[in-house]
Amino acid sequence: MHPAITDERGSVSAEFAMILPALALIIALGVSAAQCGVVQVQLADAAADAARMIGRGDSAGSAAARVQAAQGGARMSVQRDGVLVCVTASAVPAGGVASTFTLELTATGCALDDQGGLPPAGRTE
């Protein structure tokens, strides 16, 4: 038998070179998923904080600043429903693999409206 045919030197390197791109992609997707999770938690905290701020009478501008501080480029909307004020914060994660997709994360936080919101008719508290 010819020695060159049975020689398997370098086969591990070749197999590793074949798997490396897939491994790099899996790692990048995992890091991006973790980044999205962190942004989601930051948005949820910021939305709850902003709702409390608006509920106690702080300006919408200061609440929006809190949402912006959590995630640059985040947007905020406010809804009032009876005794509740709800803030919805949304943002697209910046950087990483997630930024190549238009993935928008959204979180809503509600708090009591201390600024005169009345309970709906027919409800007693």
N, C-alpha and C positions, 0 to 999 in steps of 0.2 A: 504494500500500500504506500502511496505517496505521502510523505510527512506533512505536506502543506494542506492536505484535505482533512486530516484529523486534528490539526492544530486549532484550538479554540481560544487562543490568546486574543484579548481585545473584545470578546463577545459581550462581556459585562458592560464595558464602556459603550458599546453600540446600543445595547438595550437601554441603558440609562439615558443616552442621548435621545432615544425615541420617546421615553416616558417624561423627560424633563419639561417639555412645553405643556403637557396636560397637568402635570403637578403644579407648575407655576400658575396656570389658570385656576385650578382648584384653590390654591392658597389666596390668590387675588380675590376670588369670589367670596371666600370665607372672611377675609378682612373687610370687604365691602359690606357684607351682611352685618358684621359686628358694628361697623361705622353707622349703618342705617339704624341699628338698634339703639346706639348711643344718641343719635339725633332724635329719634322718636321719644326717648325718655326726656331729653332736654326740652323738646317741644311740649310734652305733657306737663312738665313742671312749670314751664313759662306760661302756658295757657291757664293753669290753675292760679298761679301768682297774679297774672294780669286780671283774671276774673275777680279775685279778692280785692285787688287794688281798685278796680272800677266799682265794685260793690260797696266799698267803704267811702267812695267819693273822690278818689284820686283822678287825675285827668287821663283821658284816653291816650294822650301823647306819652305820659310816663309809663302806661301799661304797654304801649307799642314799643317803647325803648327796652322794656324788660324782655319782650319777645325777640327783638332784634339782638339783644345781648346773648340770648341763648343760641341763636343760629343766624348768622349773617344772611340777609336776603329773605328772612321769614316775613310772612304777611299775617295780619290779624284781622278778624272780623268779630263784631260784638252783637249778640242777640239778647233781648230782654224778654222774659216770659214770666209774668206775674211777680213772684218774690225772688226769682232767680235771674242772674246775669251770667251769660255763657260767652266764653271767648274761644274761638277756634283759631289755632295757629297752624300755618302750613309753610313748608319749605322744601326745596330740592337740595339733597345733600351735595356738598361741594367736594370735589376731588375724588380720587379713587375710581374704581370701575363703575360705581353707581352713578357717577356724573355723566357717563356716556349714554345712559338711559334717562328718559324723562320720568323718573320715579319721584312723585310728590308725596311727602309724608305729612299727615294731618293729625292733630290732637285737639281735643276739646276739654275745657275745664269750666266748671260752673261754681258759683258761690251765691250766697244770699245777697240780695240787693238792699242795702241799708239806706238807700236814697229814696225811699217812698214807694217801692213796689208793693202793690196790694195783692193779697191772695185772690184767686179766681172766685167768682160768685158761687155761692153754695158750699164753699169749704170753710170749715172752722178750724182754728188752730189753737 
